Amino acid sequence: MNNVSNPKAEHHAKPLPALVLGSLGVVFGDIGTSPLYALRECFLGNKGIAPDPANVLGVLSLILWTLIIVVSIEYVVFILRADNRGEGGILALMSLVIRRNRDRQVQRSIFMVVGLFGAALLCADAMITPAISVLSATEGLEKASHAFAGWGLPITCVILVTLYLVQYLGTDRIGVVFGPVMLLWFGTLGVLGIASVAKTPEVLWAIDPLYAVEIFHMHGWLAFGVVGTVFLVVTGAEALYADMGHFGRTPVRLAWFLVALPGLAFNYLGQGALLLREPERLETVFYSLTPGWGLWPMILLATVATVIASQAVITGAFSLASQAVNLGFSPRLEIRQTSPHAIGQVYVPSVNYLFMFGTLGLVLTFQSSSGLAAAYGTAVSTTMLATTLLLYGVARSIWGWGRIASLAFMAPFFTIDFAFFSSNLLKIPEGGWLPLAVGAGIYLLTTSWIDGRRLLGQELANDAFPLDLFTASIKGSDTLRVPGAAVFLTADPSGVPRAMLHNLKHNKVLHEQVVILTVEGERIPYVDPRERLSVEAVGQGIYRATIRYGFLEQPDIPLALTSIDPAVLRFDEMDTTFFLGRETLLLKPGSRVSVSRWRRTLFCFMARNAQSAANFFRIPPNRVVELGVQVEI
């Protein structure tokens, strides 16, 4: 049951060409704007090498084979197969692996740590991507005309602030233009690249992987630093997997092999060909591919493309936050549905403004795309390494492969991803520490919330009065029963909710119908509407009900309760009162608690600032009664 349709079914009902076009606009924005800065950065900065012909061919070979092995083979061919009932993304993958290893506590713990830390780093990446993408586009203005000298930074800030301020509108309407614009973008990249390659066809020798090997022979450890910069060409690869559920495997694969990969490959080759002819064009190598008459249209198109790439990353962050809440990894946040048709399109105000200030802070701190390039990559390379580790769990528990076969399958991908991860660690002193620090902070908040919820659940369970004993105690008693129905929310369906005991103690009454309701978040994207609600009669007019939601669904308790079979329980929202317990959390004295005091303090702070259960579960305010209780953790 839900008031919006399943976006997967809705998208997959479209014709295949429409799905391919749509995936271009949503899935490939980040990786599609990498040509603006990726090749240039390999030859600039402390880790750069001279743009002589041998180095240009070697770097190009590294770029081309990285696109082939990491994106085409690892992600498009294999990782897209590891879906959670059609949905992708690191949290979806982690949930799938954990669900299949529910009886193996050690494996569950390892996979959860890997998945949560990878997801935390994706949030850090979502702040950096808009900053570096838009900066790289507006820097073209300064290079195109001296009249714009010094204006790149202010224009970037205006674009980013505007982008974040309009997020509440959603992408349901403007999103229809993303696909055609990105099709034009990739087409333009390919045409400009082919034109440059035609002038210097010897650049095609870069297809030979021996040129990539020669880079290491010539430069030794310096080449290892170049590898970290080459990684910039695949920083959007995670989006291939995360957004798979919106379009399906086949459209994403077709869009990559037919449009995105050719456009990117030819543009990188074209930039390399230009450097072979005119190495002094290094700093403006991307825009130098464009003829003079087309420079301003190209700057405009690049700016629009970077905005689309930023929009896709921001939307992905909203989806990630929503999944984290529904999976119990985050406090309740305000989540607004921005489309009446697609569940996946949500807006999370707190995340939006946090990211806006974070992105602006990055722009004002680093002030150039070259400065941000040092910070970029560390988060994504770590996330991709985490995804590869989770892929091992998929091979073992989902695909049924043996340990040796799974290790043999994962070894080459792990080796390459670990090489990128290690080389990006060299960027830590130059700014790579920033995304790692942000990711570590988010991971700390997440694990503190999980551990705090576990402690709270234990305390509530220890003090709970067994429901069967309570039912027996009121049988034949003179407890006053008043007309109507009462719904008590609880996380422990086996005990009597504290709010229910407080209501009976202070008001001396019970309703004729009492529903003890538990809301469970499942580790699957969508729950079959037929399995959404289960109701069990306990006796004495008391019922135990459970409502289940997938991690991509937004809970709506009143709507779900309307599906109750009238023969089992009559539900009338206007004759029902929802009782919620508002816990005041106190810290236990002493040091015997398994979670440190400062982390429990952090949990209490997050719990106090979480969205109210009434708003989160869409319960009408005029039907809610909150009863305060104190709990020591």
PyMOL commands that set and color helices and strands:
alter all, ss='L'
color gray80, all
select helices_A, chain A and resi 7-12+16-27+29-32+34-36+38-41+53-81+90-100+105-144+146-148+152-165+167-169+174-199+201-207+210-219+221-234+237-242+244-247+249-277+279-288+292-326+349-366+369-375+378-397+403-425+428-430+433-463+467-474+498-507+529-531+557-561+573-575+597-609+613-616+621-623
alter helices_A, ss='H'
color red, helices_A
select strands_A, chain A and resi 336-337+346-347+465-466+480-489+495-496+509-521+533-539+542-549+576-586+624-632
alter strands_A, ss='S'
color yellow, strands_A
deselect
rebuild
show_as cartoon
